[in-house]
Amino acid sequence: MDDGGGSLTVDDGGGSLNVDILSQPALMHMGQFPVDHVTLVGVADAACTGASIATTTLAPNGGFGSVPFTVPTGRVLVITDMSATVTEANVPWDEGEFVVLGLKIASPERTLFQKSVEISAAVAAATQGVVVIDGHFISGALIGENKVPCVQGSLLGGNGTVSNVRLQGYLIDQ
């Protein structure tokens, strides 16, 4: 029971344990500390090849981290959500085309996840070559230590460009 002074005493019948709850960092959703939550946004960098976009951290105050973001040594990045805008320059989508958003790592380049969207007649008429794709990972996509996450958007059979990239997740110990 909280004694009002920031102490929690638990008695399971075999003795009591007193914990100073004010000195313990608060956990957020998914049982992770706030400092381990990561929001990444897309930036151009040579670490990601071809049409892929690298990422950098977006701090709560709106500042940015180093480019490209690299998973710290001894940690694993668990990506829980990703979104991006995929554009086919000056060409409207055609009904039945597929737009693909992929999550990759650089060096060695490897695709971890792809989400595809088939363009309906309504989307083709309304989007003029621009579509936003969101992906949610129930168990998370894992990116190991010292790896650079990259995002690529494409039109199957064409060249799409990706912008407005946002990845969200958290870091865990390896």
C-alpha positions in Angstrom: 0.0 0.0 0.0 1.3 3.5 -0.8 2.0 5.3 2.4 1.6 8.8 0.7 5.3 9.5 0.9 6.2 7.7 -2.3 6.8 4.3 -0.7 5.0 1.1 -1.6 4.8 -1.7 1.0 3.7 -5.1 -0.1 3.0 -7.9 2.4 2.4 -11.4 0.9 2.0 -13.0 4.3 5.6 -14.2 4.5 7.1 -10.7 5.1 6.9 -7.3 3.6 8.8 -5.5 0.9 9.2 -1.7 0.9 9.8 -0.1 -2.5 10.5 3.6 -3.2 8.2 4.1 -6.1 9.2 7.7 -6.8 12.8 6.6 -7.7 11.6 4.0 -10.2 11.2 5.1 -13.9 7.7 4.8 -15.1 6.9 2.2 -17.8 4.8 3.1 -20.8 2.7 0.9 -23.0 4.3 -2.4 -24.1 6.2 -2.4 -20.8 9.0 -0.1 -22.2 10.6 2.9 -20.6 10.0 6.3 -22.4 13.7 6.7 -23.2 13.5 3.4 -25.2 10.7 4.6 -27.5 11.9 5.6 -30.9 10.2 7.7 -33.6 12.1 7.8 -36.9 11.5 10.1 -39.9 12.8 9.8 -43.4 15.9 11.7 -44.6 18.0 11.4 -47.7 21.3 9.6 -47.0 23.7 7.5 -49.0 23.5 4.6 -46.5 20.2 3.5 -48.2 20.7 2.7 -51.8 18.5 3.2 -54.8 15.1 4.7 -54.1 15.3 3.8 -50.4 15.1 6.5 -47.7 17.2 6.5 -44.5 15.9 7.7 -41.2 16.8 9.8 -38.2 15.3 10.1 -34.8 12.6 12.7 -34.1 12.9 14.0 -30.5 9.9 15.0 -28.4 11.1 18.6 -28.7 11.0 18.4 -32.5 14.8 18.1 -32.9 16.6 15.5 -35.0 19.3 12.9 -34.2 22.2 11.7 -36.3 21.8 10.7 -39.9 21.4 7.9 -40.7 19.9 6.4 -37.6 21.8 3.3 -36.7 20.6 0.8 -34.0 22.9 1.2 -31.0 25.4 -1.6 -30.2 23.9 -4.1 -27.8 20.3 -3.1 -28.7 17.6 -4.3 -31.1 15.0 -2.0 -32.6 11.5 -3.3 -32.6 9.4 -1.5 -35.3 5.7 -1.5 -34.4 4.3 0.9 -37.0 5.4 2.5 -40.3 3.8 4.9 -42.7 4.9 6.7 -45.9 3.6 8.5 -48.9 4.3 6.8 -52.2 4.2 9.0 -55.4 4.4 8.2 -59.1 5.6 11.5 -60.6 3.1 13.2 -62.9 1.3 9.9 -63.6 -2.0 9.0 -62.1 -2.5 5.5 -60.7 -4.3 2.9 -62.8 -6.9 0.6 -61.4 -5.4 -2.7 -60.5 -1.8 -1.5 -60.0 0.0 -2.4 -56.9 1.9 0.1 -54.7 4.5 -1.4 -52.3 6.0 0.0 -49.2 9.0 -1.9 -47.9 11.1 -1.9 -44.7 14.7 -2.8 -45.3 18.1 -2.7 -43.7 21.3 -1.5 -45.4 24.6 -3.3 -45.5 23.8 -6.0 -46.4 20.6 -4.9 -48.0 17.7 -7.1 -47.1 13.9 -6.6 -47.1 12.3 -7.3 -43.8 8.7 -6.4 -44.6 6.6 -5.3 -47.5 3.0 -4.1 -47.6 1.2 -3.8 -50.9 -2.0 -2.0 -51.8 -4.0 -2.6 -54.9 -5.3 0.6 -56.4 -9.1 0.6 -56.8 -11.0 2.7 -59.4 -12.0 5.2 -56.7 -8.4 5.6 -55.4 -7.1 5.9 -59.0 -9.6 8.7 -59.7 -9.0 10.5 -56.5 -5.2 10.3 -55.7 -3.5 11.5 -58.9 -0.5 9.3 -58.3 -0.2 9.8 -54.5 -1.1 7.2 -51.9 -0.4 6.9 -48.2 0.4 3.4 -46.9 0.4 2.4 -43.2 1.6 -0.8 -41.6 1.2 -2.1 -38.1 3.3 -5.0 -36.9 1.5 -7.1 -34.2 4.7 -8.7 -33.0 7.2 -6.1 -34.4 9.8 -6.2 -37.1 13.3 -6.6 -35.5 16.4 -4.7 -36.7 19.7 -5.8 -35.1 22.5 -3.8 -33.6 24.5 -1.5 -35.9 22.0 -1.8 -38.7 20.5 1.1 -40.6 16.7 0.9 -41.3 15.6 2.1 -44.8 12.1 2.5 -46.3 11.3 2.1 -50.0 8.1 2.8 -51.9 7.4 1.6 -55.4 4.8 0.9 -58.0 5.1 -2.6 -59.3 6.3 -2.1 -62.9 7.2 1.5 -62.3 9.3 3.9 -60.3 7.7 5.3 -57.2 9.2 7.8 -54.8 8.7 7.7 -51.0 8.3 10.6 -48.7 6.7 11.5 -45.3 8.3 8.3 -43.8 7.6 7.6 -40.2 8.7 4.5 -38.2 7.7 4.0 -34.6 9.0 1.4 -32.2 11.3 0.8 -29.2 14.7 -0.4 -28.3 15.4 -3.6 -26.3 18.6 -5.1 -25.0 20.0 -7.8 -27.3 
